[in-house]
Amino acid sequence: MNRRRAGFTLVEIMLVVVIIGVIAALFVPNLIGRSDQARRTAAMTDLRSVGATLDMYRLDNAHYPSTDQGLEALVNEPSGLPEPMNYTPGGYARKVPTDPWQNPYVYINAGDTFELYSLGADGKEGGEGSAADIHYRDL
């Protein structure tokens, strides 16, 4: 029994592979479903931030950007009506935000308020689960 072991036996290697397989079977399904949940959470956080930025725009300019001016008005001083009264030099945001699925947020001026939402994972109106729209007003 003075033999030196130079490597792993086939049984030891198979045992390690089985253990890794069991661990993967237990944890991978839980991790896969989390990416959609993380994106929805990121979209909600973005919507709150963009909503607060739109409120700052309104405080400075006495109105929200028009639907035509859109969220671009947060980055560059908009032209057209209504004209901003006291636009902050440098704008209110660095870039026009997109949702975690790389789709633009939908912005609609409703006079004294606004609608702001993400179309969800499918990029289409409506939907369920991860494809459901996420509305600022529901946050």
N, C-alpha and C positions, 0 to 999 in steps of 0.2 A: 504494500500500500504506500510505497514511497514515490508513487508516480506524481509528477507535476502536472497541474492542469494548465493547458495552454489556451483554452477558450471556453465557450459556453456549449453545453450540450443542446441537442435539438429540443429536448423536453423543456429546458430552461427558457429557450427562445420562444417556444410556443406558449408557455405560461405567461411570459411578458406580453406577447401579442394579444392573448385572450384578456388579460387585465386591462390593457389599453382599449380594447374593443368594448369592454363592459363600461368603463369610465366614459368613453365617447357616446355610447348608447344612452347613458343616463343624462349627460349634460348638453350635448349638441342640440337636441330638440328644444330645450329651454332657451338656448342662445339664439337659435334661428328666428324665433318669433319676436325677439327683442329688437331687431333692427327696425321693423315697422313701428313699434311702439316708441322707439327713440326718435325716429323721424317725425312722428306726430307730436311728440313733446317739444322737439326743436321748432316745429312750425308754430305751435302755440306760443312759445317764447318769442319767436320772431314777430308774430302778430301783435303781441303786447308791446313790443319795442317800436314797431312801425306805427301803431296806434298812438303811442306817447309822442312820437316824433311828429305825427300829423297834428296832435294837439298843440305842440310847440309852434308849429307853422301857423296854426289858427290864432294863437295868442299874439304873435308878431304881426300878422297880416289881416286880422279880423274876419277871416273866412278860410275854409279848407280849399285846397286846389280843386279845380273843376275836374270832372271825369276825364275830359280830353287832355288836360295837363297831367293828370295821373301822378303816380309815385315819382316820376322823373322830376317833378317840381321840388322834391326833397333834395335832389342832387344839384340841379341847375335851375337858376332863376327862370321861371316860366314866362312865356310871352302869351299874349291873348288875354281874354277876360275870364275871370276877374284878375286884374293886375295886383301883384303883391305890394302892399303899402310899405313894409319895412322888412324886406328880405334880408336874412342874415348873410353877410359876406362868407363865402365858402360853402354855403348850403347847410342843410340839416342832416345829411347822410353822405357817406363816401361813395356809395353806389346804389343803384336801384336793387332792392332786395328780391331774391327769388326764394321759393320754398325749397325744402330739403330734396324734392324730386326734380329740381332745376326748372320748375315752371314759374311764370310770373304770378305774383299775388294779384287777385282781382280787387280793384279799387273802384268804388262808385260814390260820387258826391251826391248826398241826399239833402243838400241845403245846410241846415244847422248841425247835421251829423253826417256820417259816412258809413258805407259798407266796405268791409275788408275781409277777404277770406282766401283760403287755399283750396284748390280743387282736389286735394288729396293725391294718393298714389297713382290713380288712373288719369289724372289731368282732365277729367270730365265732370260736368255738373252732377250732383247727387252721388250715389254710391253708398256702399256699406263697408264696415270694417275699416281697413287701411285705405280704402278708396273713398271713404266718406269725406265730404267737404268739412273744413274746419273754419268756423266763423268767429271773428273777433268779438262780436256781440255776445257769444255764448261763453266767453272766458271769464 
